[in-house]
Each structure stands twice: as C-alpha cells, then as structure tokens.
Amino acid sequence: MDRWGRVLWWWLRIGGQVSVGCPVRVAGHGPEGVWLWLAAGSPGWRVRLPGGRRAHLRDLDPDRWPPGGFPLRPDRWRNGSALILQPPGAGYAVWWFFARDGTFGGWYVNFERRTRYDEQGAVNEEGTDIVVDDLELDLTVSPDRHWRWKDEQSFAARTGHPRFWTAEEAETVRADGLRLAALAEAGTFPFDGTACDFSPPAGWGTPLGRRPPGPWATNGGPA
C-alpha cells in the first residue's frame, strides 16, 4: 500500500542500464496517480562511466556498452527537489521542480515505461522499486506555461534501436507530448497551479540511506 510517507526507490534506466537511483517518499495517492517526493541531496546511486562525472549514457555508442553493464557508484541527487506525479497506465510522469528556498521552478514531463518490483524482483504494483525506462524525449514547461521539447535529436537517433524504442512507440510519445503541451497552453491540470506550493513535512528530510538495486537489475550494479 502506498501510504503517505512510505519510502520507495525510484530507478531510472536508459537502454536497460541503470543510470541513477534514489529514495523517494509517497506524497499522495489518488485517481490522478501516485505522488512522490524526491528531496535534493538524497543519497543514491549513479552509473560510473568512462569520462568521469560529466559523461552521459546518451553520448556513448550503445553497441559498445559492456555486456554486464556499467557499474554504479554512490552519489546524491544533484538536481533540485521534485514532486513527481505518475498517472496510472500513462507513458509519462510529470515533475514539479522546486528551488532550495521552496520556490516553484517549473514542470518537466518525462516520457517513460514504468514497472514496480518487490524485494524479490517480482513484478508487483505495491513493490518498493519503481523502475523507469526512459524514452529520452522530454517536455519542459516554465512557470508561465511556455513549453519546449528536450533531447529531440538523441530521441530520433535512437528510435528503432533494439535497446530503446520502436518507431511506433516514438509516434505515441510525440502524440502524448503534444497533448500535454496543449494542456499547458490551456492552463489545465496538471499545469493549472495544482501542487505548486507543495512543501514536505519538516521531518522527511532526505529519506534513509542507500541500498543497491534489486534482482530486477540485469545491467549494472554497485562497484
């Protein structure tokens, strides 16, 4: 049960490789989906790549990734705090980003496939691991509701590659993006001001310590 304050783990995979993982807290659960809080500075994991901290998986040829995946190293969530809405059955999540002083900084739509796993690695809608397979293309929406695509070039370049997504999936992602962009322009949910003043309970802080990914992780593990 996704009760208020429950600690879950959010994992982002790119092409099957874990890129980053952090603990999150359940900040709500309703017909619109599950709400999660990701605190700035949360302890977690990040993929260790040749080229150091500035390297990114999108810059590496996927056909040359090591068979067992790249290792993970301890790290922290480097971006600002975020409230994340994961609508049921949707191929995207909507993020509300906040500055360190709590000021709302805008929305971010991440297109993705999601799977929940339990601690034994079985698919379970009430499991503790939320595994997100990133679909590369994103939509950024400013507080005044101006929107733009993000990562269009790399999205197009990887469409059709067996590690990523099909041309049909790419069409669905773009259609979802245009539909959400229209909602932003109209100022309707989730871009209607809902949750822009969200503030987590003082006791939440940065949740717990770090733990490695579960048995579902076929590529990459702690170094």
C-alpha positions as CSV (number, residue, x, y, z in Angstrom):
1,M,0.0,0.0,0.0
2,D,1.4,3.4,-1.0
3,R,0.7,5.1,2.3
4,W,1.7,8.7,3.0
5,G,5.4,9.0,3.7
6,R,6.3,5.4,2.6
7,V,9.8,5.2,1.3
8,L,10.2,3.7,-2.1
9,W,13.1,3.6,-4.5
10,W,13.0,5.3,-7.9
11,W,15.4,3.9,-10.5
12,L,16.0,5.4,-14.0
13,R,17.2,3.1,-16.7
14,I,18.5,4.1,-20.2
15,G,18.6,1.3,-22.7
16,G,18.3,-1.3,-19.8
17,Q,21.3,0.2,-18.0
18,V,20.6,1.8,-14.5
19,S,21.6,5.4,-14.8
20,V,20.5,6.8,-11.4
21,G,18.6,5.6,-8.3
22,C,17.3,7.5,-5.3
23,P,14.9,7.0,-2.4
24,V,11.5,8.9,-2.7
25,R,8.6,9.3,-0.3
26,V,4.9,8.8,-1.2
27,A,3.3,12.2,-1.0
28,G,-0.2,11.2,-2.1
29,H,-2.2,8.6,-3.9
30,G,-5.5,9.2,-5.7
31,P,-7.3,8.8,-9.1
32,E,-4.7,11.0,-10.7
33,G,-1.9,8.7,-9.7
34,V,0.9,8.3,-7.2
35,W,2.7,11.4,-6.0
36,L,6.3,11.1,-4.9
37,W,8.7,13.5,-3.2
38,L,12.4,13.4,-4.2
39,A,14.5,15.6,-1.9
40,A,17.5,17.5,-3.1
41,G,20.7,15.8,-1.9
42,S,19.1,12.4,-1.4
43,P,21.7,9.6,-1.2
44,G,21.6,7.1,-4.1
45,W,23.5,5.6,-7.0
46,R,24.7,6.8,-10.3
47,V,26.3,5.0,-13.2
48,R,30.1,5.1,-13.4
49,L,31.1,5.9,-17.0
50,P,34.4,6.3,-18.8
51,G,34.9,10.0,-19.0
52,G,34.0,10.8,-15.4
53,R,31.1,12.7,-13.8
54,R,30.3,14.8,-16.9
55,A,29.8,11.7,-19.1
56,H,26.3,10.6,-20.0
57,L,24.9,7.4,-21.4
58,R,23.4,9.2,-24.4
59,D,26.9,10.2,-25.5
60,L,28.2,6.6,-25.7
61,D,27.6,4.1,-28.5
62,P,25.1,1.6,-27.1
63,D,26.6,-1.2,-29.3
64,R,29.8,-0.8,-27.3
65,W,28.4,-0.9,-23.8
66,P,29.9,-3.7,-21.7
67,P,27.8,-6.9,-21.7
68,G,27.3,-6.8,-18.0
69,G,26.5,-3.1,-17.9
70,F,28.4,-0.2,-16.4
71,P,28.9,-0.3,-12.6
72,L,27.2,2.1,-10.2
73,R,28.8,4.4,-7.6
74,P,27.4,6.1,-4.5
75,D,26.2,9.6,-5.3
76,R,23.4,12.0,-4.4
77,W,20.5,13.6,-6.3
78,R,22.2,16.6,-7.8
79,N,19.1,18.5,-9.0
80,G,16.5,20.4,-7.0
81,S,13.8,18.8,-5.0
82,A,10.8,17.5,-7.1
83,L,7.3,16.4,-6.7
84,I,6.5,13.6,-9.2
85,L,3.1,12.5,-10.4
86,Q,2.9,9.1,-12.0
87,P,-0.5,8.7,-13.6
88,P,-1.8,5.1,-13.7
89,G,-1.2,3.5,-17.1
90,A,0.4,6.6,-18.6
91,G,3.7,6.6,-20.6
92,Y,4.9,9.7,-18.8
93,A,5.4,11.3,-15.4
94,V,5.1,15.0,-14.5
95,W,7.6,16.6,-12.3
96,W,7.2,19.8,-10.3
97,F,10.7,21.2,-9.6
98,F,11.5,23.4,-6.6
99,A,14.4,25.6,-5.7
100,R,16.1,25.2,-2.3
101,D,14.0,28.0,-0.9
102,G,10.9,26.2,-1.9
103,T,10.1,28.4,-4.9
104,F,8.4,26.6,-7.8
105,G,10.7,26.3,-10.8
106,G,8.5,24.7,-13.5
107,W,7.3,21.4,-14.8
108,Y,9.1,18.6,-16.5
109,V,7.4,15.8,-18.4
110,N,9.5,12.6,-18.6
111,F,8.3,10.1,-21.2
112,E,8.8,6.6,-19.8
113,R,7.8,3.0,-19.2
114,R,7.3,2.1,-15.6
115,T,7.4,-1.2,-13.7
116,R,7.1,-1.9,-10.0
117,Y,9.1,-4.7,-8.4
118,D,9.1,-6.2,-4.9
119,E,12.3,-7.0,-3.0
120,Q,12.4,-10.5,-4.6
121,G,12.5,-9.0,-8.0
122,A,8.9,-9.9,-9.0
123,V,6.6,-7.5,-10.7
124,N,4.3,-6.1,-8.0
125,E,2.2,-3.0,-8.2
126,E,2.8,-2.4,-4.5
127,G,6.5,-3.2,-4.6
128,T,9.2,-0.9,-3.3
129,D,11.2,-0.4,-6.5
130,I,9.8,1.9,-9.2
131,V,11.8,1.1,-12.3
132,V,11.6,3.8,-15.1
133,D,12.8,3.0,-18.6
134,D,13.5,6.4,-20.0
135,L,12.2,7.2,-23.5
136,E,14.6,10.1,-23.9
137,L,12.3,12.8,-25.2
138,D,11.1,15.3,-22.6
139,L,8.9,18.3,-22.3
140,T,9.8,21.3,-20.2
141,V,7.2,23.8,-19.1
142,S,8.1,27.1,-17.5
143,P,6.0,28.6,-14.6
144,D,4.4,30.8,-17.2
145,R,3.5,27.7,-19.2
146,H,5.8,28.1,-22.1
147,W,6.9,24.7,-23.3
148,R,9.6,23.2,-25.4
149,W,10.9,19.8,-26.4
150,K,14.1,18.4,-24.9
151,D,16.5,15.9,-26.3
152,E,14.8,15.7,-29.7
153,Q,18.0,14.8,-31.6
154,S,19.0,11.9,-29.4
155,F,15.4,10.6,-29.3
156,A,15.3,10.5,-33.1
157,A,18.8,8.9,-33.3
158,R,17.9,6.0,-31.0
159,T,14.4,5.3,-32.4
160,G,14.4,1.8,-33.8
161,H,17.5,0.6,-31.9
162,P,16.7,-2.7,-30.1
163,R,17.9,-1.3,-26.8
164,F,15.4,1.5,-26.9
165,W,12.0,2.1,-28.6
166,T,10.3,1.4,-31.8
167,A,9.1,3.9,-34.4
168,E,5.5,3.2,-33.3
169,E,6.4,3.9,-29.7
170,A,8.1,7.1,-30.8
171,E,4.9,8.3,-32.5
172,T,2.9,7.6,-29.3
173,V,5.5,9.6,-27.3
174,R,5.2,12.6,-29.6
175,A,1.4,12.4,-29.6
176,D,1.4,12.3,-25.8
177,G,3.8,15.3,-25.7
178,L,1.6,17.4,-28.0
179,R,-1.5,16.6,-25.9
180,L,0.3,17.6,-22.7
181,A,1.7,20.8,-24.4
182,A,-1.9,21.7,-25.2
183,L,-2.9,21.2,-21.6
184,A,0.0,23.5,-20.6
185,E,-1.1,26.2,-23.1
186,A,-4.7,26.0,-21.7
187,G,-3.5,26.0,-18.1
188,T,-5.4,22.9,-17.2
189,F,-4.4,20.0,-14.9
190,P,-1.6,19.2,-14.3
191,F,-0.5,22.7,-15.3
192,D,-3.2,24.7,-13.5
193,G,-1.3,25.6,-10.4
194,T,-2.0,22.4,-8.5
195,A,0.8,21.5,-6.0
196,C,2.9,24.5,-7.0
197,D,3.0,25.4,-3.3
198,F,3.8,21.9,-2.1
199,S,6.0,21.7,1.0
200,P,7.0,18.4,2.5
201,P,6.8,17.8,6.3
202,A,9.8,19.0,8.1
203,G,10.6,15.5,9.4
204,W,11.0,14.0,6.0
205,G,14.4,15.4,5.2
206,T,16.4,13.2,2.9
207,P,15.0,9.7,3.4
208,L,17.1,6.9,4.9
209,G,20.3,5.6,3.4
210,R,21.2,4.0,0.1
211,R,20.7,0.4,-0.9
212,P,21.6,-1.4,-4.2
213,P,19.1,-2.2,-6.9
214,G,17.0,-5.4,-6.6
215,P,17.2,-8.6,-8.6
216,W,15.4,-7.0,-11.5
217,A,18.6,-5.1,-12.4
218,T,20.2,-7.1,-15.3
219,N,22.6,-4.3,-16.3
220,G,24.9,-2.6,-13.9
221,G,25.3,-2.9,-10.1
222,P,27.3,-1.3,-7.3
223,A,31.0,-1.2,-8.0
